[in-house]
Amino acid sequence: MKRQSSPSRSWLQVLAFGWLAGVATAALLAPDSLLPPDLLHTSQPPFLPSHWLGTDPQGQDVARALVQGARTILLVSLPAAILTLLLGAGLGSMAGFWGNTQLRPPRSVGVAGGALVVIALLFAAPLLAWGAAGFGGLLAAGALLGWALHRTPWGRRPWLLPADALVTGLIVLLDSVPLLILVLLVAAVQRPSVGGLVLLMTLTCWTTPARLMRAATLQAREQTYVEAARAAGLSDWQLLRRHIWPVTWPVVLVRIPLTVALLIGLETTLSFLGVGLPPDTPSWGRLLAGIRQSPTAWWLLAWPGVTLIFTIVSLQYLSRQKT
C-alpha cells in the first residue's frame, strides 16, 4: 500500500527542490571571475548599498563569492558523485556476481585491468596537480597496456581472479582510516586542481556504494529467474545487463543526493583548512575561513554557513524521500 504524503511533507519537498534549483541556477549564471578587491572596505558589514552581504578581509564581495563558490561546489561534487557511484557500483557488482571464481577475461577486462595497474603505479602527488588531463593520459596508457596484455597468451588464459576478496579487502583497508584524515593526508602533499580533487574524492569515497551494490548483487544472483536464465545459456554479461543491474542499480542511484552532500561537506572542510583547491578558487569553505582573520565579522560565518547547511539538509531530505 502506497504511503500518503502529508501536506507539510509536500511543502518541504518543494522547498528542498527550490533551494537546490536556486543554488544550481546561481552556479550556472555565476560570473567568471571575482571583482578587484575593495581595499578601502575590507570586512565591511552587510546591508549597505555597495556590498549588501558585506566583504571579506581581502575586500571581496561576499555575495559574489557565494555565487562563485556555488559554481565550484557544482563542478567538484556532481562529477565526483557520479564517478564515485560508477566505480563503487562496478566493483561491488563484480565482487557480488563473480565472487572468488576463475574467469577468462574479455578484452574490456584486460583494458580496465591495464588502466588500474597504470593508475596504481603512477598515482601520486603530480597526478592531483595534472587534474583531468593527466588522468585521461593515464587511462589512455592503461588502455594501451591492457590491449597489449590481451594479445599475449598469458592474457588469454583463465585467471584466478578473487574479485570478492580483492574488493572487500580494499573496502576494509580504506574504511580503516577516517575519510577526512585520508583525504587530508593526500591533499596536504600536493594542493589538487579541480580535476585532481574530483579524482581524489572518487578514489576515497567509493566504498559505501560498493558495499550496497555487492549486497544487492549477492541477493539478486540467487533468484530463481537468474538461475533459469543461466540454465538457458545466457552469458555472464547478459545476465548482468538483463537481470542483475536493472534490480541492483536503483539501490545505488537513490544515494546520489547523499553522496553529493558528503562531497560538498568534504570540499568545504578542505578549503576551510587551507588544503583544498588553489587560493584563487572561490569556495564556501574559504569564505568561512575568513572568520579567523576577522573574529567579529559574523557575516563571514552566517551567510556561507546558512547556505551550506540548507544545501546539505535539502539533499539529505530528498534522499530520505526516495528510500
Helices and strands as residue ranges (DSSP letters): H 7-28, H 62-98, E 100-103, H 107-122, H 125-130, H 132-150, H 153-156, E 159-162, H 163-175, H 179-189, H 194-204, H 207-220, H 224-231, H 236-239, I 240-244, H 245-253, H 256-273, H 284-289, G 290-292, H 299-322
